[in-house]
Amino acid sequence: MIVNSRIQVKIEKMAIGGAGIARHDGLVIFVPLAAPGDELIVEVTTAKKNFAEARIVDILKPGPSRRTPPCPVANICGGCNWQQIIEPEQQKQKESLVFETIKKFNPELNFDYLPLQASPRTFRYRNRIQPKFHNGRFGFFARNSHEIVEIDDCPITEEVLTKKFPEVRQWAADKKSRELLRLEMYISENEEVRYGLITDDDDGIGFSQVNRFQNPHLLETTLNWAGDVEYPQVFDLYAGSGNFTFPLMQKYKNADVTAVELNPKLVERGRGLNKDKRLRYFMSDVESYMRRANIQSQDLVVLDPPRAGASEYIMRSLAAAGPQKIIYISCHPVSLARDLKWFFAWAQKLGKNFRLERVQTFEMFPQTDHVETIAELRVDS
């Protein structure tokens, strides 16, 4: 395969990372902004031993799920990489990707795979965004670039935020900075629009679920899967400001609850939201905390790590502790699959009997390849 060469391909399916997958002379080719079934002329941009990357030159025949993206800058903005695909096909691809990835890493695992939970909104769902401003340009970075794509609207962002774009643009311009300004806009707990700068000393409000229309369904499933059990202790690892912590406290009123979070802003907010003496909020990275954690066999552990997932040490420690149930919420299928592989390998070495009970995907980020997944692990008696 030669860089800059042009070939004809047909897209088979979508890949983790958002590109379409095609094959040419036995070589896998990743094509951004493609849709399943597309017949394309593509130009090779990267050629490796085992794969190539290519850009679309011409769409000979669009796949059955291809559409014109509703956003006029969708093909150049770095935010949405699946707007060219209709929502039912987006959901189908995400379901397949998660299942195939888990089985690729863990072919021996059998589990119930529940249907994807669609988002109540496929547009106007984001309540937090991080636009940029430089030299009078307000918008988001272009795909694979630090060039700013100027915007007047963002169709996946709640309108209460986008209506503030002119105000925020002027506010940023008034800073008269020659440097790139990284901004953050979000809807606060009391429904106010807030915005400010992200700097090296201030990284914004920290992580929070950006789709508040889908988040209640994720919480409900987590609580349902945790079950009607009297857990002595409940542990919420990577707790943020308490998205799962406080619903867990409400359900398990007799349990001692431990929340572990590294971000000091989120810990401060979480501590401020609840003064219950049953709650202990630790400002710590999870791996350090696990070195002194006292997780027992009758306890519940919920963990919601970032895209990088947990570490082998964390999964080994959880296997060794052997809690009654573990609910793992993931925002990256590969990290989840790898962590499950580590967990079950260590459980077997340590003589602990666990099973992967069930897995379900949640459409938390429509118009992108990102997907949220929840997995239930429990002691196999």
Buried (B, 14 or more C-beta within 10 A) or exposed (E): BEEEEEBEBBBBBBBBEBBBBBEBEEBBBBBBBBBBBBBBBBBBBEBEEEBBBBBBEEBEEBBEBBEEBBBEBBBEBBBBBBBBBBBEBBBBBBBBBBBBBBBEBBEEBEBEBEEBBBBEBBBBBBBBBBBBBBEEBBBBBBBEEEBBBEBEEBBBBBEBBBEBBEEBBEBBBEEEEEEEBBBBBBBEEEEEBBBBBBEEEEEBBBBBBBBBBBBEBBBEBBBEBBBEEEBBBBBBBBBBBBBBBBBBBEBBEEBBBBBBBBBEBBBBBBBEBBEEEBBEBBBBBBBEBBEEBEBEEBBBBBBBBEEEBBBBBBBBBBBBBBBBBBBBBBBBBBBBBBBBBBBBBBBEEEEBEBBBBBBBBBBBBBBBBBBBBBBBBBBEE
